[in-house]
Amino acid sequence: MVPVRAIRGGADWREGARDVRRAFITGTAGFIGFHLAELLLQEGWAVAGFDGMTDYYDVSLKRRRHEILGQHAGFSATEARLEDMESLQRAVEAFAPDIIVHLAGQAGVRYSLENPRSYIDANVVGTFNVMECARAAGVAHLLLASTSSVYGANTEMPYAETQKADTQLTIYAATKKANEAMGHAWAHIHGLPTTAFRFFTVYGPWGRPDMALFKFTRGILEGTPIDIYNNGEMWRDFTYVTDLVRGIRALIDAVPGGEETQVAGDSLSPAAPFRIVNIGNSDKVRLLDFVDAIEASLGRKAIRNYMPMQTGDVPATWADATLLETLTGQRPRTPFREGVEEFVRWYCDYYGVAR
């Protein structure tokens, strides 16, 4: 059990409590949650974070993210697991949020092959706890993180939200599809407006060490081989994190409801105030071109270790982001080479490494 630990910002976070919008975000010490919390805080929101600080990867990186957020007067946080319903419920009740954005959970496609139970505990039980707290708090909008991995064995691309997605290939993907189904049921039963967004290969500064860009950059700098699966014949819709969180921010105000909220090509359910939205760059990039971009930014060549396809992996992902643009007027557009350069700049600065 992770001990519950409270963090407060630079001033009393209760001051002017009802004069600003209030977001409860799970996973604020994580990659995406950190960036979203920072964006909202810069806009003047009050943000309450909730994070388990699990040791899936370097906890010091997570703590540094929270330290940065803690410099904002409007930030507070609780450190506890999603499975700890009592701590979660207490944190939500004390903060009385207008919205909840649920980003926390057990991440990683490959790790789900090694430790599948952790995905059931965090992603299924934990998400149910968040949904129940959202219902009890009467929030105006619940937003849930899903993944492009739910498209599984689908071959029709670009992936659209209205496609059937019933062929998940990993427990990670299956738990995220379960979250979508649970969210729909909760929206129907309780009339709780809910949006599930499917992320496509998010990357950028403050990224996770288990992700390809981080591992490739570290390997090239250290002169160690990097594993390139399917002999590099893979394509991903790389989505820069700043674009992603701007998309989430815009979706906060695109609250699903009845027919009056429906737009062309919508995934809005006919049975509930529930919608699924892709957030992706809509640009299928070859993995080898991505590696080339990292080499160019570092000014060094990688030692490439070509590997066969891993179990649970798919050869390509590619988002149709039309619905996001129709709903919000936004879509991710950062070119991958520009995003890679920004990550490499951050990595070298954070770890004190010379290029």
C-alpha positions as CSV (number, residue, x, y, z in Angstrom):
1,M,0.0,0.0,0.0
2,V,1.4,3.4,-1.0
3,P,1.0,5.9,1.9
4,V,-1.3,8.8,1.4
5,R,0.6,12.0,1.1
6,A,-0.8,15.5,0.5
7,I,0.9,18.2,-1.5
8,R,-0.3,21.8,-1.6
9,G,0.7,24.7,-3.9
10,G,2.3,27.9,-2.9
11,A,-0.8,29.4,-1.4
12,D,-4.0,28.1,0.2
13,W,-5.7,26.2,-2.6
14,R,-9.1,26.9,-1.1
15,E,-8.8,30.7,-1.6
16,G,-11.4,31.9,-4.1
17,A,-12.5,28.3,-4.3
18,R,-15.7,28.9,-6.3
19,D,-14.3,31.8,-8.4
20,V,-12.3,29.4,-10.7
21,R,-13.0,26.2,-12.5
22,R,-11.9,23.1,-10.7
23,A,-10.4,20.0,-12.3
24,F,-9.6,16.8,-10.4
25,I,-6.9,14.9,-12.5
26,T,-5.7,11.4,-11.8
27,G,-2.1,10.7,-12.8
28,T,-0.7,14.2,-12.4
29,A,2.8,12.9,-11.7
30,G,2.6,11.0,-15.0
31,F,3.6,12.2,-18.4
32,I,0.3,13.3,-19.8
33,G,-1.3,14.3,-16.5
34,F,1.6,16.6,-15.7
35,H,1.3,18.4,-19.0
36,L,-2.5,18.8,-18.7
37,A,-2.4,20.0,-15.2
38,E,0.3,22.6,-16.1
39,L,-1.9,23.8,-19.0
40,L,-5.0,24.2,-16.8
41,L,-3.0,25.9,-14.0
42,Q,-1.6,28.4,-16.5
43,E,-5.2,29.1,-17.5
44,G,-6.1,29.9,-13.9
45,W,-7.9,26.6,-13.0
46,A,-7.6,25.0,-9.6
47,V,-6.2,21.5,-10.0
48,A,-6.3,18.6,-7.6
49,G,-4.0,15.8,-8.6
50,F,-4.1,12.1,-7.5
51,D,-1.3,9.8,-8.2
52,G,0.0,6.4,-6.8
53,M,3.7,7.1,-7.5
54,T,4.1,3.4,-8.4
55,D,7.6,2.2,-9.3
56,Y,6.8,1.1,-12.8
57,Y,9.4,3.6,-13.8
58,D,11.7,6.1,-12.1
59,V,9.8,7.7,-9.2
60,S,12.2,10.6,-9.0
61,L,10.9,11.7,-12.5
62,K,7.4,11.6,-11.1
63,R,8.3,13.5,-8.0
64,R,10.0,16.2,-10.1
65,R,6.8,16.7,-12.1
66,H,4.8,17.2,-9.0
67,E,7.4,19.6,-7.6
68,I,7.0,21.7,-10.7
69,L,3.2,21.7,-10.4
70,G,3.4,22.4,-6.7
71,Q,4.9,25.8,-7.6
72,H,1.5,26.9,-8.7
73,A,-0.8,28.2,-6.0
74,G,-3.8,26.5,-7.5
75,F,-2.3,23.0,-7.3
76,S,-2.9,20.3,-4.6
77,A,-2.3,16.6,-4.8
78,T,-2.9,13.3,-2.9
79,E,-0.5,10.4,-3.3
80,A,-2.5,7.2,-3.1
81,R,-3.5,4.3,-5.4
82,L,-6.7,4.3,-7.4
83,E,-7.6,1.0,-5.8
84,D,-7.7,2.9,-2.4
85,M,-11.3,3.9,-2.7
86,E,-11.4,5.6,0.7
87,S,-8.5,8.0,-0.1
88,L,-9.8,8.7,-3.6
89,Q,-13.3,9.4,-2.3
90,R,-12.0,11.7,0.5
91,A,-9.8,13.6,-2.0
92,V,-12.7,14.2,-4.5
93,E,-15.2,15.1,-1.8
94,A,-12.8,17.7,-0.2
95,F,-12.0,19.3,-3.6
96,A,-15.5,19.3,-5.0
97,P,-14.4,19.4,-8.7
98,D,-16.4,20.7,-11.7
99,I,-14.8,18.0,-13.9
100,I,-12.7,14.9,-13.5
101,V,-10.0,13.8,-16.0
102,H,-8.9,10.3,-15.4
103,L,-5.5,9.7,-16.9
104,A,-3.9,7.4,-14.2
105,G,-3.5,3.7,-14.7
106,Q,-1.1,1.0,-15.5
107,A,0.5,1.8,-18.8
108,G,2.6,-0.1,-21.3
109,V,1.6,-2.7,-23.9
110,R,4.6,-4.9,-23.4
111,Y,4.5,-4.9,-19.6
112,S,1.0,-6.3,-19.7
113,L,2.4,-9.5,-21.0
114,E,4.5,-9.8,-17.9
115,N,2.2,-8.6,-15.2
116,P,-1.4,-8.6,-16.4
117,R,-3.0,-8.6,-12.9
118,S,-1.7,-5.0,-12.3
119,Y,-3.8,-3.9,-15.3
120,I,-6.9,-5.4,-13.8
121,D,-6.3,-3.8,-10.4
122,A,-5.4,-0.3,-11.7
123,N,-7.3,0.0,-14.9
124,V,-10.5,-1.8,-14.2
125,V,-11.0,-1.6,-10.4
126,G,-9.3,1.9,-10.2
127,T,-11.4,3.3,-13.1
128,F,-14.6,2.0,-11.5
129,N,-13.6,3.9,-8.3
130,V,-13.1,7.1,-10.3
131,M,-16.4,6.7,-12.0
132,E,-18.2,6.2,-8.7
133,C,-16.5,9.2,-7.2
134,A,-17.5,11.3,-10.3
135,R,-21.1,10.1,-9.9
136,A,-21.2,11.0,-6.2
137,A,-19.6,14.4,-6.8
138,G,-22.1,15.2,-9.5
139,V,-19.4,16.5,-11.9
140,A,-20.4,18.2,-15.1
141,H,-18.1,16.1,-17.3
142,L,-16.0,12.9,-16.8
143,L,-13.2,12.4,-19.2
144,L,-11.4,9.0,-19.5
145,A,-8.1,8.1,-21.1
146,S,-8.3,5.2,-23.6
147,T,-5.8,4.1,-26.3
148,S,-5.4,3.4,-30.0
149,S,-4.5,-0.1,-28.9
150,V,-8.3,-0.8,-28.5
151,Y,-8.5,-1.0,-32.4
152,G,-6.4,-4.2,-32.0
153,A,-6.5,-6.4,-35.1
154,N,-8.5,-3.9,-37.2
155,T,-6.9,-3.2,-40.6
156,E,-9.0,-0.5,-42.0
157,M,-7.1,2.8,-41.6
158,P,-7.1,5.6,-40.6
159,Y,-8.9,4.3,-37.5
160,A,-12.3,6.1,-36.9
161,E,-14.2,6.1,-33.6
162,T,-17.3,4.6,-35.3
163,Q,-15.4,1.5,-36.3
164,K,-16.2,-1.7,-34.4
165,A,-13.3,-2.4,-32.1
166,D,-13.6,-5.9,-30.5
167,T,-10.3,-7.6,-31.3
168,Q,-7.9,-6.3,-28.6
169,L,-4.5,-8.1,-28.6
170,T,-3.2,-7.4,-25.1
171,I,-4.7,-7.2,-21.6
172,Y,-3.7,-3.5,-21.5
173,A,-5.9,-2.8,-24.6
174,A,-8.7,-5.0,-23.2
175,T,-8.8,-3.1,-19.9
176,K,-9.0,0.2,-21.8
177,K,-11.9,-1.2,-23.9
178,A,-13.5,-2.3,-20.7
179,N,-13.1,1.3,-19.4
180,E,-15.0,2.6,-22.4
181,A,-17.8,0.1,-21.9
182,M,-18.0,0.9,-18.2
183,G,-18.1,4.6,-19.0
184,H,-20.9,4.1,-21.4
185,A,-22.9,2.1,-18.9
186,W,-22.3,4.7,-16.2
187,A,-23.3,7.6,-18.5
188,H,-26.5,5.7,-19.3
189,I,-27.4,4.7,-15.8
190,H,-26.6,8.0,-14.1
191,G,-26.8,10.6,-16.9
192,L,-23.2,11.4,-16.4
193,P,-21.7,13.2,-19.5
194,T,-18.6,11.1,-20.3
195,T,-15.9,11.4,-23.0
196,A,-13.3,8.7,-23.7
197,F,-10.4,9.8,-25.8
198,R,-8.1,7.3,-27.6
199,F,-4.4,8.4,-27.6
200,F,-2.1,7.6,-30.5
201,T,1.6,7.1,-29.5
202,V,2.2,10.2,-27.4
203,Y,5.7,11.6,-27.1
204,G,7.6,14.7,-26.0
205,P,9.4,16.3,-23.0
206,W,8.9,14.6,-19.6
207,G,8.0,11.4,-21.4
208,R,8.1,7.9,-19.8
209,P,11.4,6.0,-19.8
210,D,9.7,2.8,-21.1
211,M,8.6,4.5,-24.3
212,A,10.5,4.1,-27.6
213,L,11.7,7.7,-28.0
214,F,13.2,7.8,-24.4
215,K,14.8,4.4,-24.8
216,F,16.2,5.1,-28.2
217,T,17.6,8.5,-27.1
218,R,19.3,6.9,-24.0
219,G,20.7,4.0,-26.0
220,I,22.2,6.2,-28.7
221,L,23.8,8.6,-26.2
222,E,25.2,5.6,-24.2
223,G,26.3,3.8,-27.2
224,T,24.2,0.7,-26.5
225,P,22.1,-1.2,-29.0
226,I,18.4,-0.2,-29.5
227,D,15.8,-2.9,-30.2
228,I,13.8,-2.1,-33.3
229,Y,10.9,-4.5,-33.7
230,N,9.5,-6.0,-36.9
231,N,12.8,-5.0,-38.5
232,G,11.6,-1.4,-38.4
233,E,8.7,-2.1,-40.7
234,M,6.2,-0.5,-38.3
235,W,4.3,2.7,-38.6
236,R,2.9,4.9,-35.8
237,D,0.8,8.0,-35.5
238,F,3.2,9.9,-33.3
239,T,1.3,12.7,-31.4
240,Y,3.2,15.5,-29.6
241,V,2.2,15.8,-26.0
242,T,1.4,19.6,-26.2
243,D,-1.0,18.9,-29.1
244,L,-2.6,16.1,-27.1
245,V,-3.3,18.0,-23.9
246,R,-4.7,21.0,-25.9
247,G,-7.1,18.5,-27.5
248,I,-8.1,17.2,-24.0
249,R,-8.5,20.8,-22.8
250,A,-10.8,21.6,-25.8
251,L,-12.8,18.4,-25.2
252,I,-13.6,19.5,-21.6
253,D,-16.0,22.0,-23.0
254,A,-17.4,19.7,-25.7
255,V,-19.8,18.0,-23.3
256,P,-21.8,15.1,-24.8
257,G,-25.5,15.3,-24.3
258,G,-28.6,14.7,-26.4
259,E,-29.1,15.1,-30.1
260,E,-28.4,18.8,-29.9
261,T,-24.7,18.1,-29.1
262,Q,-24.3,15.7,-32.1
263,V,-22.1,16.7,-35.0
264,A,-21.3,15.1,-38.4
265,G,-19.4,11.8,-38.1
266,D,-20.1,11.7,-34.4
267,S,-19.5,8.7,-32.1
268,L,-22.1,10.1,-29.7
269,S,-24.1,7.2,-28.2
270,P,-27.9,7.1,-28.9
271,A,-28.4,5.6,-25.5
272,A,-26.2,7.8,-23.2
273,P,-24.3,11.2,-23.0
274,F,-21.2,9.3,-24.0
275,R,-18.7,9.9,-26.8
276,I,-15.3,8.4,-28.0
277,V,-12.8,10.8,-29.6
278,N,-9.4,10.0,-31.3
279,I,-6.5,12.3,-30.5
280,G,-3.8,11.7,-33.0
281,N,-1.6,13.5,-35.5
282,S,-3.3,11.8,-38.5
283,D,0.2,11.1,-40.0
284,K,1.5,7.6,-40.3
285,V,5.3,7.7,-39.7
286,R,7.6,4.8,-40.4
287,L,9.6,3.7,-37.3
288,L,12.9,3.9,-39.2
289,D,12.2,7.5,-40.1
290,F,11.5,8.2,-36.5
291,V,14.9,6.7,-35.5
292,D,16.6,8.7,-38.3
293,A,15.1,11.9,-36.7
294,I,16.5,11.0,-33.3
295,E,20.0,10.4,-34.8
296,A,19.8,13.7,-36.6
297,S,18.9,15.6,-33.4
298,L,21.7,13.9,-31.4
299,G,24.3,14.0,-34.2
300,R,25.0,10.4,-33.5
301,K,24.2,7.0,-35.1
302,A,22.3,4.3,-33.3
303,I,23.5,0.7,-33.0
304,R,20.4,-1.0,-34.4
305,N,19.3,-4.4,-33.2
306,Y,16.6,-5.5,-35.5
307,M,14.0,-7.8,-33.9
308,P,10.9,-9.7,-34.9
309,M,7.4,-8.4,-34.1
310,Q,6.5,-8.7,-30.4
311,T,3.4,-10.5,-29.2
312,G,0.5,-8.0,-28.9
313,D,2.1,-5.4,-31.2
314,V,0.5,-4.2,-34.3
315,P,2.3,-3.1,-37.5
316,A,0.6,0.3,-37.8
317,T,-1.6,2.8,-36.1
318,W,-3.2,5.8,-37.8
319,A,-5.8,8.2,-36.5
320,D,-8.7,9.9,-38.2
321,A,-8.9,13.0,-36.1
322,T,-11.8,14.6,-38.0
323,L,-14.2,14.3,-35.0
324,L,-11.8,16.1,-32.7
325,E,-11.5,18.9,-35.2
326,T,-15.2,19.1,-35.8
327,L,-15.9,19.3,-32.0
328,T,-13.1,21.7,-31.0
329,G,-11.6,23.3,-34.1
330,Q,-8.3,21.7,-33.2
331,R,-6.2,18.8,-34.3
332,P,-2.6,17.8,-33.6
333,R,-0.2,19.1,-36.2
334,T,3.4,19.1,-34.8
335,P,5.7,17.4,-37.3
336,F,7.5,14.5,-35.7
337,R,11.0,15.8,-36.4
338,E,10.2,19.0,-34.6
339,G,8.7,17.1,-31.7
340,V,11.7,14.8,-31.5
341,E,14.1,17.8,-31.4
342,E,12.1,19.2,-28.4
343,F,12.3,15.9,-26.6
344,V,16.1,15.6,-27.2
345,R,16.6,19.1,-26.0
346,W,14.7,18.3,-22.8
347,Y,16.4,15.0,-22.2
348,C,19.9,16.4,-22.5
349,D,19.0,19.3,-20.2
350,Y,17.3,17.2,-17.6
351,Y,20.1,14.6,-17.5
352,G,23.0,17.0,-18.0
353,V,24.1,15.2,-21.2
354,A,26.0,17.0,-24.0
355,R,25.0,16.3,-27.5
